[in-house]
Amino acid sequence: MNRLIGNISARCQTMLRSAAWGVLIVLLLASLPFLFGPVVRGLDWVVFALEQAMKGALMVLLTDVLFGLLLVIFSYWMVVARTRRQVLALTLAGVLALALVPPPAAQAQASLVGAIQSVLNVINGLIKTAMNSTNSVRAAISNFYQQVTWPVALINQAKAMVTQMIGQYRSLMQSIFNINLNSATLPNPVALEKVMRNHQTNDFGGLTSAYGNTYGNLPTATAASPADRTMMDMDDALAVDNLKTLKESDAADDLTLQAANSIEGAAGRAAPGSAPFLTATAVVTSIQSQALTQMMLAAELRQEAARLAHENALRKRGATMTGDVNTQILSLLQRH
């Protein structure tokens, strides 16, 4: 082979070598389908092992592997061949290999189509039946929820009733709560009553000032006895404290009414199954309202205790004054 090529010019030798490498590359590329074909058929054989074994799929795989190996070996020896006899021998061996080991492409294609058809049959058969059964069960459960557990018609009826009650009573109740109860006519009492009923908790200083302007300030030390000044101061303090508690209660009542309106509105838009959450919210609001009631009862008890203490202080003062009068009468009698 080398002596045959030695008689050719260097340029021709370069062209022949390039052509030989091109042929080798083409042969390698041509052998790729036969090399990848066994991999595909091997996967197909794993899925349908028993069926393909019966049809001779294993023999097809071995034939494809052998054919690919022969092509690679033939290409390699064609490049490294040195004599004319080696080239002729390799050519004859390649022709015989092509004649004896043909690639079974049609059978591979039929096997792949059969595998796909088998998968489709499984999907349209067993899997489709299972999916239909699952959909039937889901539809039955949905119908049970909509007709027995949470009847849609009854739920819509309850929502319509809630909406009707809101439109019928909410505005009426709001107008009752907004009735003007102010009755004072003079400037100082009007100012005190206004600040007492404004449901605000950030103007306690104005409340104290309006109370002093209405009921008078504490007398000076020279204008009243210490006992009188003490009782006056304590009575004023308890009165102002109760008025502040009243303003706090009014503000809290407004918040409670807002929460009640929110719960009432949510009841008309509630989804099935959310009733426990609305009930829990209503219970918490009711507990808060009861706490406000207890706070007002405590303020009333404090006011009652202050009234009893004031009356008791008057009795004590009367007893002291009676004792002083008796002492003075005895002193006058002893002088005469």
C-alpha positions as a Markdown table, in Angstrom:
| # | Residue | x | y | z |
|---|---|---|---|---|
| 1 | Met | 0.0 | 0.0 | 0.0 |
| 2 | Asn | 2.9 | 2.4 | 0.9 |
| 3 | Arg | 4.8 | 1.5 | -2.3 |
| 4 | Leu | 1.6 | 2.1 | -4.3 |
| 5 | Ile | 1.1 | 5.5 | -2.8 |
| 6 | Gly | 4.8 | 6.4 | -3.0 |
| 7 | Asn | 4.6 | 6.7 | -6.8 |
| 8 | Ile | 1.9 | 9.4 | -6.5 |
| 9 | Ser | 2.8 | 13.1 | -5.9 |
| 10 | Ala | 2.6 | 14.6 | -2.5 |
| 11 | Arg | -0.5 | 16.7 | -3.3 |
| 12 | Cys | -2.3 | 13.6 | -4.5 |
| 13 | Gln | -1.2 | 11.7 | -1.4 |
| 14 | Thr | -2.7 | 14.5 | 0.8 |
| 15 | Met | -5.9 | 14.3 | -1.1 |
| 16 | Leu | -6.1 | 10.5 | -0.8 |
| 17 | Arg | -5.4 | 10.7 | 2.9 |
| 18 | Ser | -8.2 | 13.3 | 3.3 |
| 19 | Ala | -10.6 | 11.1 | 1.2 |
| 20 | Ala | -9.7 | 8.1 | 3.3 |
| 21 | Trp | -10.4 | 9.9 | 6.6 |
| 22 | Gly | -13.7 | 11.2 | 5.0 |
| 23 | Val | -14.7 | 7.7 | 4.2 |
| 24 | Leu | -13.8 | 6.6 | 7.7 |
| 25 | Ile | -16.0 | 9.4 | 9.2 |
| 26 | Val | -18.9 | 8.6 | 6.9 |
| 27 | Leu | -18.7 | 4.9 | 7.8 |
| 28 | Leu | -18.6 | 5.8 | 11.5 |
| 29 | Leu | -21.6 | 8.1 | 11.1 |
| 30 | Ala | -23.4 | 5.4 | 9.1 |
| 31 | Ser | -22.8 | 2.9 | 11.9 |
| 32 | Leu | -24.3 | 5.1 | 14.6 |
| 33 | Pro | -27.9 | 4.0 | 13.9 |
| 34 | Phe | -26.8 | 0.4 | 14.2 |
| 35 | Leu | -25.0 | 1.2 | 17.5 |
| 36 | Phe | -27.9 | 3.1 | 19.0 |
| 37 | Gly | -30.5 | 0.7 | 17.6 |
| 38 | Pro | -29.6 | -2.1 | 20.1 |
| 39 | Val | -30.0 | 0.4 | 23.0 |
| 40 | Val | -33.5 | 1.3 | 21.9 |
| 41 | Arg | -34.4 | -2.3 | 21.3 |
| 42 | Gly | -32.9 | -3.3 | 24.6 |
| 43 | Leu | -35.2 | -0.8 | 26.4 |
| 44 | Asp | -38.1 | -2.2 | 24.4 |
| 45 | Trp | -37.0 | -5.7 | 25.3 |
| 46 | Val | -37.0 | -4.8 | 29.1 |
| 47 | Val | -40.6 | -3.6 | 28.8 |
| 48 | Phe | -41.8 | -6.6 | 26.8 |
| 49 | Ala | -39.2 | -9.2 | 27.7 |
| 50 | Leu | -41.3 | -12.2 | 27.4 |
| 51 | Glu | -43.1 | -11.3 | 24.2 |
| 52 | Gln | -40.0 | -10.1 | 22.4 |
| 53 | Ala | -38.1 | -13.2 | 23.5 |
| 54 | Met | -40.8 | -15.3 | 21.8 |
| 55 | Lys | -40.3 | -13.4 | 18.6 |
| 56 | Gly | -36.6 | -13.5 | 18.5 |
| 57 | Ala | -35.8 | -9.9 | 19.7 |
| 58 | Leu | -32.7 | -11.1 | 21.5 |
| 59 | Met | -31.3 | -12.4 | 18.2 |
| 60 | Val | -32.0 | -9.1 | 16.5 |
| 61 | Leu | -30.1 | -7.2 | 19.2 |
| 62 | Leu | -27.1 | -9.5 | 18.9 |
| 63 | Thr | -27.2 | -9.2 | 15.1 |
| 64 | Asp | -27.2 | -5.4 | 15.3 |
| 65 | Val | -24.3 | -5.3 | 17.8 |
| 66 | Leu | -22.2 | -7.6 | 15.6 |
| 67 | Phe | -23.0 | -5.6 | 12.5 |
| 68 | Gly | -21.8 | -2.3 | 14.2 |
| 69 | Leu | -18.6 | -3.9 | 15.4 |
| 70 | Leu | -17.8 | -5.3 | 12.0 |
| 71 | Leu | -18.2 | -1.8 | 10.4 |
| 72 | Val | -15.9 | -0.3 | 13.0 |
| 73 | Ile | -13.2 | -3.0 | 12.5 |
| 74 | Phe | -13.5 | -2.8 | 8.7 |
| 75 | Ser | -13.0 | 1.0 | 8.7 |
| 76 | Tyr | -10.0 | 0.7 | 11.0 |
| 77 | Trp | -8.2 | -1.9 | 8.9 |
| 78 | Met | -8.9 | 0.0 | 5.7 |
| 79 | Val | -7.0 | 3.0 | 7.1 |
| 80 | Val | -4.0 | 0.9 | 8.4 |
| 81 | Ala | -3.8 | -1.4 | 5.3 |
| 82 | Arg | -0.3 | -1.2 | 3.6 |
| 83 | Thr | -0.5 | -3.6 | 0.7 |
| 84 | Arg | -2.8 | -4.1 | -2.2 |
| 85 | Arg | -3.6 | -7.6 | -1.1 |
| 86 | Gln | -4.7 | -6.4 | 2.3 |
| 87 | Val | -7.0 | -3.8 | 0.7 |
| 88 | Leu | -8.6 | -6.5 | -1.6 |
| 89 | Ala | -8.9 | -8.9 | 1.4 |
| 90 | Leu | -10.6 | -6.3 | 3.5 |
| 91 | Thr | -12.9 | -5.3 | 0.7 |
| 92 | Leu | -14.0 | -8.9 | 0.1 |
| 93 | Ala | -14.5 | -9.4 | 3.9 |
| 94 | Gly | -16.7 | -6.2 | 4.1 |
| 95 | Val | -18.9 | -7.3 | 1.2 |
| 96 | Leu | -19.4 | -10.8 | 2.7 |
| 97 | Ala | -20.2 | -9.2 | 6.1 |
| 98 | Leu | -22.8 | -6.9 | 4.4 |
| 99 | Ala | -24.3 | -9.8 | 2.6 |
| 100 | Leu | -24.5 | -12.1 | 5.7 |
| 101 | Val | -25.5 | -9.6 | 8.4 |
| 102 | Pro | -28.2 | -7.2 | 7.0 |
| 103 | Pro | -29.7 | -4.6 | 9.4 |
| 104 | Pro | -33.3 | -5.6 | 10.4 |
| 105 | Ala | -34.7 | -2.1 | 10.3 |
| 106 | Ala | -38.2 | -3.1 | 9.3 |
| 107 | Gln | -38.4 | -5.5 | 12.2 |
| 108 | Ala | -37.1 | -2.9 | 14.7 |
| 109 | Gln | -39.7 | -0.4 | 13.4 |
| 110 | Ala | -42.4 | -2.9 | 13.8 |
| 111 | Ser | -41.3 | -3.7 | 17.3 |
| 112 | Leu | -41.3 | 0.0 | 18.3 |
| 113 | Val | -44.8 | 0.5 | 16.8 |
| 114 | Gly | -46.0 | -2.6 | 18.6 |
| 115 | Ala | -44.6 | -1.3 | 21.9 |
| 116 | Ile | -46.3 | 2.1 | 21.4 |
| 117 | Gln | -49.6 | 0.3 | 20.5 |
| 118 | Ser | -49.3 | -1.8 | 23.6 |
| 119 | Val | -48.8 | 1.3 | 25.8 |
| 120 | Leu | -51.8 | 2.9 | 24.2 |
| 121 | Asn | -53.9 | -0.2 | 24.8 |
| 122 | Val | -53.0 | -0.1 | 28.5 |
| 123 | Ile | -53.9 | 3.6 | 28.7 |
| 124 | Asn | -57.2 | 3.2 | 26.9 |
| 125 | Gly | -58.0 | 0.1 | 28.8 |
| 126 | Leu | -57.1 | -0.3 | 32.5 |
| 127 | Ile | -56.0 | 3.3 | 33.2 |
| 128 | Lys | -59.0 | 4.7 | 31.5 |
| 129 | Thr | -61.3 | 2.5 | 33.5 |
| 130 | Ala | -59.6 | 3.5 | 36.7 |
| 131 | Met | -59.9 | 7.2 | 35.9 |
| 132 | Asn | -63.5 | 6.8 | 35.1 |
| 133 | Ser | -64.1 | 5.1 | 38.4 |
| 134 | Thr | -62.2 | 7.9 | 40.2 |
| 135 | Asn | -64.3 | 10.6 | 38.5 |
| 136 | Ser | -67.5 | 8.8 | 39.4 |
| 137 | Val | -66.4 | 8.6 | 43.1 |
| 138 | Arg | -65.5 | 12.3 | 43.1 |
| 139 | Ala | -68.8 | 13.2 | 41.5 |
| 140 | Ala | -70.7 | 11.2 | 44.1 |
| 141 | Ile | -68.8 | 12.8 | 47.0 |
| 142 | Ser | -69.4 | 16.3 | 45.5 |
| 143 | Asn | -73.1 | 15.6 | 45.1 |
| 144 | Phe | -73.2 | 14.3 | 48.7 |
| 145 | Tyr | -71.6 | 17.5 | 50.0 |
| 146 | Gln | -73.9 | 19.7 | 47.9 |
| 147 | Gln | -77.1 | 17.9 | 48.7 |
| 148 | Val | -76.7 | 16.5 | 52.2 |
| 149 | Thr | -73.8 | 18.0 | 54.1 |
| 150 | Trp | -74.0 | 21.6 | 52.8 |
| 151 | Pro | -77.2 | 21.9 | 50.8 |
| 152 | Val | -76.7 | 24.7 | 48.3 |
| 153 | Ala | -80.4 | 25.7 | 48.2 |
| 154 | Leu | -80.7 | 26.0 | 52.0 |
| 155 | Ile | -77.4 | 27.8 | 52.2 |
| 156 | Asn | -78.6 | 30.4 | 49.6 |
| 157 | Gln | -81.9 | 30.7 | 51.5 |
| 158 | Ala | -80.0 | 31.4 | 54.8 |
| 159 | Lys | -77.8 | 34.0 | 53.1 |
| 160 | Ala | -80.9 | 35.7 | 51.6 |
| 161 | Met | -82.5 | 35.8 | 55.0 |
| 162 | Val | -79.4 | 37.3 | 56.6 |
| 163 | Thr | -79.3 | 40.0 | 53.9 |
| 164 | Gln | -83.0 | 40.7 | 54.4 |
| 165 | Met | -82.6 | 41.1 | 58.2 |
| 166 | Ile | -79.6 | 43.4 | 57.7 |
| 167 | Gly | -81.6 | 45.7 | 55.4 |
| 168 | Gln | -84.6 | 45.6 | 57.7 |
| 169 | Tyr | -83.1 | 46.2 | 61.1 |
| 170 | Arg | -79.6 | 47.6 | 60.8 |
| 171 | Ser | -80.6 | 51.1 | 59.8 |
| 172 | Leu | -83.4 | 51.1 | 62.4 |
| 173 | Met | -81.0 | 50.1 | 65.2 |
| 174 | Gln | -78.4 | 52.6 | 64.1 |
| 175 | Ser | -81.0 | 55.4 | 64.3 |
| 176 | Ile | -81.9 | 54.3 | 67.8 |
| 177 | Phe | -78.3 | 54.4 | 68.9 |
| 178 | Asn | -77.9 | 57.9 | 67.3 |
| 179 | Ile | -80.8 | 59.5 | 69.2 |
| 180 | Asn | -79.8 | 62.9 | 70.7 |
| 181 | Leu | -80.2 | 62.7 | 74.5 |
| 182 | Asn | -78.7 | 66.0 | 75.4 |
| 183 | Ser | -80.9 | 68.1 | 77.8 |
| 184 | Ala | -78.8 | 70.8 | 79.3 |
| 185 | Thr | -79.5 | 74.5 | 78.4 |
| 186 | Leu | -76.9 | 76.6 | 80.2 |
| 187 | Pro | -73.4 | 77.0 | 78.7 |
| 188 | Asn | -71.4 | 75.2 | 81.3 |
| 189 | Pro | -73.8 | 72.2 | 81.7 |
| 190 | Val | -74.1 | 72.0 | 77.9 |
| 191 | Ala | -70.3 | 71.9 | 77.5 |
| 192 | Leu | -70.1 | 69.2 | 80.2 |
| 193 | Glu | -72.9 | 67.1 | 78.7 |
| 194 | Lys | -71.3 | 67.4 | 75.2 |
| 195 | Val | -67.9 | 66.1 | 76.4 |
| 196 | Met | -69.6 | 63.4 | 78.4 |
| 197 | Arg | -71.5 | 61.9 | 75.4 |
| 198 | Asn | -68.9 | 62.3 | 72.6 |
| 199 | His | -67.6 | 58.6 | 72.9 |
| 200 | Gln | -64.0 | 59.9 | 72.9 |
| 201 | Thr | -61.2 | 58.9 | 75.2 |
| 202 | Asn | -58.6 | 61.4 | 74.3 |
| 203 | Asp | -60.2 | 64.5 | 75.9 |
| 204 | Phe | -60.2 | 63.7 | 79.7 |
| 205 | Gly | -58.6 | 67.1 | 80.4 |
| 206 | Gly | -61.6 | 68.8 | 78.8 |
| 207 | Leu | -63.9 | 66.7 | 80.8 |
| 208 | Thr | -62.3 | 67.7 | 84.1 |
| 209 | Ser | -62.3 | 71.4 | 83.1 |
| 210 | Ala | -66.0 | 71.2 | 82.1 |
| 211 | Tyr | -66.9 | 69.4 | 85.4 |
| 212 | Gly | -65.1 | 72.1 | 87.4 |
| 213 | Asn | -66.9 | 74.9 | 85.5 |
| 214 | Thr | -70.3 | 73.2 | 86.1 |
| 215 | Tyr | -70.0 | 72.1 | 89.8 |
| 216 | Gly | -67.4 | 74.6 | 91.0 |
| 217 | Asn | -63.8 | 74.1 | 92.1 |
| 218 | Leu | -62.6 | 73.0 | 95.5 |
| 219 | Pro | -62.8 | 75.8 | 98.1 |
| 220 | Thr | -59.6 | 77.2 | 99.6 |
| 221 | Ala | -58.3 | 76.2 | 103.0 |
| 222 | Thr | -59.7 | 79.4 | 104.6 |
| 223 | Ala | -63.2 | 79.0 | 103.0 |
| 224 | Ala | -64.0 | 75.5 | 104.4 |
| 225 | Ser | -62.9 | 73.2 | 107.1 |
| 226 | Pro | -60.4 | 70.5 | 106.3 |
| 227 | Ala | -63.1 | 67.7 | 106.7 |
| 228 | Asp | -65.4 | 69.5 | 104.2 |
| 229 | Arg | -62.6 | 70.0 | 101.7 |
| 230 | Thr | -61.6 | 66.3 | 102.0 |
| 231 | Met | -65.1 | 65.1 | 101.3 |
| 232 | Met | -65.6 | 67.5 | 98.4 |
| 233 | Asp | -62.3 | 66.5 | 96.8 |
| 234 | Met | -63.1 | 62.8 | 97.1 |
| 235 | Asp | -66.6 | 63.2 | 95.8 |
| 236 | Asp | -65.4 | 65.1 | 92.8 |
| 237 | Ala | -62.6 | 62.6 | 92.1 |
| 238 | Leu | -65.1 | 59.7 | 92.1 |
| 239 | Ala | -67.5 | 61.5 | 89.9 |
| 240 | Val | -64.9 | 62.4 | 87.3 |
| 241 | Asp | -63.5 | 58.9 | 87.4 |
| 242 | Asn | -67.0 | 57.4 | 86.7 |
| 243 | Leu | -67.5 | 59.9 | 83.9 |
| 244 | Lys | -64.2 | 58.8 | 82.3 |
| 245 | Thr | -65.2 | 55.1 | 82.7 |
| 246 | Leu | -68.5 | 56.0 | 81.0 |
| 247 | Lys | -66.7 | 57.5 | 78.0 |
| 248 | Glu | -64.5 | 54.5 | 77.8 |
| 249 | Ser | -67.5 | 52.2 | 77.8 |
| 250 | Asp | -69.2 | 54.3 | 75.1 |
| 251 | Ala | -66.1 | 54.0 | 72.9 |
| 252 | Ala | -65.9 | 50.3 | 73.5 |
| 253 | Asp | -69.6 | 49.9 | 72.7 |
| 254 | Asp | -69.0 | 51.5 | 69.3 |
| 255 | Leu | -66.3 | 49.0 | 68.6 |
| 256 | Thr | -68.6 | 46.1 | 69.7 |
| 257 | Leu | -71.3 | 47.3 | 67.4 |
| 258 | Gln | -68.8 | 47.5 | 64.5 |
| 259 | Ala | -67.7 | 44.0 | 65.2 |
| 260 | Ala | -71.3 | 42.8 | 65.3 |
| 261 | Asn | -72.0 | 44.4 | 62.0 |
| 262 | Ser | -69.0 | 42.8 | 60.5 |
| 263 | Ile | -70.0 | 39.4 | 61.8 |
| 264 | Glu | -73.5 | 39.9 | 60.5 |
| 265 | Gly | -72.3 | 40.9 | 57.1 |
| 266 | Ala | -69.8 | 38.0 | 57.0 |
| 267 | Ala | -72.7 | 35.6 | 57.8 |
| 268 | Gly | -74.4 | 36.6 | 54.6 |
| 269 | Arg | -71.2 | 35.9 | 52.5 |
| 270 | Ala | -69.8 | 32.9 | 54.5 |
| 271 | Ala | -68.8 | 29.8 | 52.6 |
| 272 | Pro | -70.0 | 26.3 | 53.7 |
| 273 | Gly | -68.0 | 25.1 | 56.6 |
| 274 | Ser | -66.9 | 28.5 | 57.9 |
| 275 | Ala | -69.7 | 28.8 | 60.5 |
| 276 | Pro | -67.5 | 27.7 | 63.4 |
| 277 | Phe | -65.1 | 30.5 | 62.7 |
| 278 | Leu | -67.9 | 33.1 | 62.7 |
| 279 | Thr | -69.3 | 31.5 | 65.9 |
| 280 | Ala | -65.9 | 31.8 | 67.6 |
| 281 | Thr | -65.6 | 35.4 | 66.6 |
| 282 | Ala | -69.1 | 36.1 | 67.9 |
| 283 | Val | -68.3 | 34.4 | 71.2 |
| 284 | Val | -65.1 | 36.5 | 71.6 |
| 285 | Thr | -67.1 | 39.7 | 70.9 |
| 286 | Ser | -69.7 | 38.6 | 73.4 |
| 287 | Ile | -67.0 | 38.0 | 76.1 |
| 288 | Gln | -65.6 | 41.5 | 75.4 |
| 289 | Ser | -69.1 | 43.0 | 75.8 |
| 290 | Gln | -69.6 | 41.1 | 79.1 |
| 291 | Ala | -66.2 | 42.5 | 80.3 |
| 292 | Leu | -67.4 | 46.0 | 79.5 |
| 293 | Thr | -70.6 | 45.3 | 81.5 |
| 294 | Gln | -68.6 | 44.1 | 84.4 |
| 295 | Met | -66.5 | 47.3 | 84.2 |
| 296 | Met | -69.6 | 49.5 | 84.4 |
| 297 | Leu | -70.9 | 47.4 | 87.3 |
| 298 | Ala | -67.6 | 47.9 | 89.1 |
| 299 | Ala | -67.9 | 51.7 | 88.5 |
| 300 | Glu | -71.4 | 51.7 | 89.8 |
| 301 | Leu | -70.3 | 49.8 | 92.9 |
| 302 | Arg | -67.5 | 52.3 | 93.5 |
| 303 | Gln | -69.9 | 55.2 | 93.2 |
| 304 | Glu | -72.3 | 53.5 | 95.7 |
| 305 | Ala | -69.4 | 52.8 | 98.1 |
| 306 | Ala | -68.4 | 56.5 | 97.8 |
| 307 | Arg | -72.0 | 57.6 | 98.6 |
| 308 | Leu | -72.1 | 55.3 | 101.7 |
| 309 | Ala | -68.7 | 56.7 | 102.8 |
| 310 | His | -69.9 | 60.2 | 102.3 |
| 311 | Glu | -73.0 | 59.6 | 104.4 |
| 312 | Asn | -71.0 | 57.9 | 107.0 |
| 313 | Ala | -68.5 | 60.8 | 107.1 |
| 314 | Leu | -71.5 | 63.1 | 107.7 |
| 315 | Arg | -72.7 | 61.0 | 110.6 |
| 316 | Lys | -69.2 | 61.0 | 112.0 |
| 317 | Arg | -69.1 | 64.7 | 111.6 |
| 318 | Gly | -72.5 | 65.1 | 113.3 |
| 319 | Ala | -71.4 | 62.9 | 116.2 |
| 320 | Thr | -68.3 | 65.0 | 116.6 |
| 321 | Met | -70.3 | 68.3 | 116.5 |
| 322 | Thr | -72.8 | 66.8 | 119.0 |
| 323 | Gly | -70.0 | 66.0 | 121.4 |
| 324 | Asp | -68.6 | 69.5 | 121.0 |
| 325 | Val | -72.0 | 71.0 | 121.8 |
| 326 | Asn | -72.4 | 68.8 | 124.9 |
| 327 | Thr | -69.0 | 69.9 | 126.1 |
| 328 | Gln | -69.8 | 73.5 | 125.7 |
| 329 | Ile | -73.2 | 73.2 | 127.5 |
| 330 | Leu | -71.5 | 71.4 | 130.4 |
| 331 | Ser | -69.0 | 74.2 | 130.6 |
| 332 | Leu | -71.7 | 76.9 | 130.7 |
| 333 | Leu | -73.6 | 75.0 | 133.4 |
| 334 | Gln | -70.5 | 74.6 | 135.6 |
| 335 | Arg | -69.9 | 78.4 | 135.5 |
| 336 | His | -73.3 | 79.1 | 136.9 |
